[in-house]
Amino acid sequence: MDVITGNILRNMLLYAGAILNQEKDRVNSLNVFPVPDGDTGTNMSLTLNAALKEVEKVESTEVNRITAALARGSLMGARGNSGVILSQFFRGFADGLSEVVEAATGRDLARAFEKASQTTYRAVMKPVEGTMLTVGREAATAALATAEENESAAVVLKAAFDAASQAVLDSPKFLPVLKEAGVVDAGGQGLLCIFEGLLRGMDGEPAEYISEPVEAAPEPARQEGITRINGVLVNKYCTEFLVLGQSLDPDHIRDTLEEHGESMLVVGDERVVKVHIHTDHPGKVLEFCGSLGDLSDIKIDNMQLQNEAYTDAHNHDFFGNVVEFPKQSNGERKDIGVVAVVPGKGLAEIFMSLGADSVVLGGQTMNPSTEDLLKAVESVNADAVIILPNNKNVIFSANQVRELCEKPVGVVATRSVPQGITALMYFEPEASLEENLEAMDEHKREVKTGEITYAVRATVAGDLQIDEKDIIGLTDGKIAVVGQSVADVAHRLIEAMVDEDSSVISLYYGEDQAAEEAAQLHQELSEKYPHCEVEVHSGGQPLYYYIISVE
Amino acid sequence: MARIHVVTDSGSDLPQEVRDQLGIHVVPLSIQFGDDIYRDGVDLSVSDFYARLEGDIMPSTCQPSPADFEQKYLEVAEPGDTVISVHMSSRLSGTYQSAVIASNMVAEEGIKVVTVDTKSASIGIGLVAVVAAQGVRAGLSLEEILERVNYAVSEMHVFFVVDTLEYLRRNGRIGNAQALLGTLLNIKPILTLQDGVVSPLEKARGKGKALKRIHELVGQVRAKYPNKDLAVGLTHAMAPAEAQSLAEAFERDLELKDSVITGLIGPTIGVHVGKGTLAVLLHPKY
């Protein structure tokens, strides 16, 4: 294929959208954290889908009309930082092809990629190598070099794709966090999916554009750009809008707005600028930009209120942070109170029913800060407080509370929810703090903990070869069982945990686990282990299908 | 020659053969299912009782009247005799109160009644009655017998586990275990009697663990009295297999001279604790 006509380009873009949509979960899983909570793939896919909706509206087969629609649609629909950067990529791509009407040559394509890459670098205040910026640049460089020797658009695109692949593989060399986590950069992988789609769409069959609605992930998922003082958000208004004008200067807008907030992104050209900023003064921001041109698509959200509503509905914080669960016992003053850290609503109810005075939502991937714990401890109406961290990553912050809090605070170093429940069973309101700590600590290991989640990427653990999406069962923090179905892994994990001394098996199922399946498993286990009592409760924790205790 | 007799109430859960062997007399409490009134152990068997307990009508107990006690005292004692009347915790039942009133009534007949508030229930009452009856058989004086009786009362250890706190709650006998209500998990509370009132001691996940823990707690009592023999009573509400394995474990581990007295929790106590309850009561011998 020597040139790319408008019709071919349209098909290439639709292919890119289909592939990104198909791969978005895999891109999401490329998280530096070993658990599934990423959203980069979803955000990029949503952005591209929005752009393709504009592309589909274009009846003309002129290349520059199609790319203009792509650029405008992606700018309008950009979600998350990765989506905004992608929109800039398309903006530059469109610029590079702005004079091309009938068909793009290999040289045109290479120039468009170069422009696209340059635009992404300009959009980001501090470019970081090893990200999608690098992937785009490497692709453009290879495309330009190839175009010098070969005019074929297909050959140029293939060279760009190959270079993008290599750049993605190389991304851990630039970013140590990726290397440690054994993953490649998610945004880079997303961009590679787009290159792959362009390549396959070029000579492939007409793409079936998969425009099924994508569930919007909470954005932004990272703590970056979010500041809290005493738990209250600073710069709480997420403000987004477009400025439409004739001779806009994105750099000038960026410099002026910088002092008004954080997590700022200002991208665009002289005709359209998209502004995203977290600010406490949305009025000032709008006032200034309104003086430069027409404002459009204005969206202002109060993140504090959104966060509260989101936390209520989802068990975890809008930003991946942990907030204090609003539930609290309202009893009279006690000698000793108990604060428990729990990863789900059902577990919060269980801990409260067992006598905890306050629960803080948190756990794997959402560790509460020392400040969150301190607030919970201070809110308990008691002379002394015992903290049950219930996760090994929370023990450290819990211990810090001991030094920060004026009242006596004790920490029972419970490393799992089952350990916390067992420790709480030995809490004796009449006994002293020291006696309680001793008894709770002594008994917390009487229980075995099992957890079932899924692998977000392939890895090897001991003798076990684990593929992505495999269901994995952990006992006391180590991967013990790998399988394809949750029920199968649950059975085998419990087999490994139960012995002749076991008398109680408890399962706490997560927010993604159907209650009917849990009930089914309950029945099977009751029949399989007649010498044990089997209990199943809704735990409501994210990501973990089951938390299991055997005692 | 003046004699000493031992009377108790139907809350003592003593097996028939023990009562017969030691000559212990029992005054029954009444059990009411709606309009139907039965006397415990007289016209209501244990198995019939638990079958009816599963039904819709929630039964209640009624203490013996002073006249019931008066009648029993007059039946067993001659003028000049003494009756040791051993009863359920006065904070759980009015039975002791009725006995006290009756004791004044028969004093005019020349019968001396010494009432004992065991601050206990079930076989805890029974074990105290056994101490009294054994003292009588050994030919001890009233003072010597009462000293042994008071020692058993003050050193009695009580551990029991219920399948559900519901019966204690419905009958208003839940005492300090109130705090354990409403737990979402299958928690088996290990309960005790403190100053004659139900109190929570510990919590366990599941009955198996609770029984294991009771075994440990009893072992701690054993260690507390290294130079003494222990008297152990064990009662259950339709849980014979669990009771038997626990009794065997005690006889194996506790170096007992006498075997464990195992009894059924009769209707008087069963109304308040429900099916599945197991109770272990023990005291060091004087």
Interface residues (C-beta under 8 A of the other chain):
Chain A: E349 I350 S353 L354 G355 I421 T422 M425 Y426 P429 S503 V504 S506 H531 C532 E533 E535 H537 E551
Chain B: A179 G182 T183 L184 L185 N186 I187 E202 K203 A204 R205 G206 K207 G208 K209 K212
